[in-house]
Amino acid sequence: GVLEGHQNRIEDLSFSPDGSLLASRDFDTYLVKIWDIQKQELGISFKPNGTYTGSVSLIENNKLISSSGNLEDLRLRTTNLTTKLEINNILNRAGDFEVLNNLIIAANQKSIILLKADKLLTIS
């Protein structure tokens, strides 16, 4: 199928762990769209906090991790997709990251940081 809805070039994609959702982020507006793969339709569309959004990754079916903020001070953040509210600010000065087997591997200035994703998904 074809999922249409972005007005700008798509620059990042991420499936949810169960494969039911797809997150996409466009280039110019940094708009994030969450797609229902089974229904082949757009679920929600929003822009994470900050003027810039880099990488996006779905951790659960209702949580998104993104690098966002401004280009000088990117932060790794968790957003609740049900409420579209930022849950917490995980890591300052982190731009690029990957998620693998519930681990977040992030670049933070001159360091590589490993974080357990399951510890980051609740309000503390």
C-alpha positions, 0 to 999 in steps of 0.5 A, spaced: 500 500 500 501 507 499 501 512 505 500 519 503 500 525 507 506 528 507 507 535 504 515 535 504 520 529 503 520 524 508 527 523 512 526 518 518 521 512 519 520 507 525 516 501 526 513 500 533 515 493 536 509 489 534 509 492 527 502 495 527 504 502 527 509 506 523 512 513 525 515 518 519 518 525 520 518 530 514 524 534 512 522 541 512 517 542 518 519 536 522 512 534 522 511 527 525 506 522 523 503 516 526 500 511 521 496 505 522 499 499 518 493 494 518 488 500 516 493 503 511 491 510 514 494 516 518 492 516 526 495 522 528 500 528 526 504 532 531 510 536 532 515 534 538 517 540 542 522 544 539 524 547 533 527 541 530 526 534 530 531 529 528 531 521 529 524 518 531 523 511 534 517 508 536 518 504 543 511 502 544 504 503 541 503 509 544 510 512 546 515 515 541 522 517 542 525 523 538 531 527 538 528 534 538 530 542 540 534 546 537 540 545 532 545 547 538 542 543 543 538 537 541 535 533 547 532 525 547 525 526 549 519 521 550 512 523 548 506 520 549 502 519 543 495 518 546 496 525 549 501 528 545 505 530 551 512 530 552 513 525 558 520 526 560 527 529 557 531 523 557 538 526 555 541 533 553 545 534 547 543 527 544 542 528 536 543 521 533 540 514 536 538 507 535 533 503 539 535 495 539 532 490 544 529 495 549 536 499 549 537 506 546 544 507 544 545 515 543 551 519 541 552 525 546 557 529 544 564 525 545 560 519 548 556 513 546 550 512 552 546 506 553 540 507 556 534 501 558 528 503 554 523 500 559 526 505 565 524 511 561 517 510 559 514 512 566 513 519 569 518 520 575 
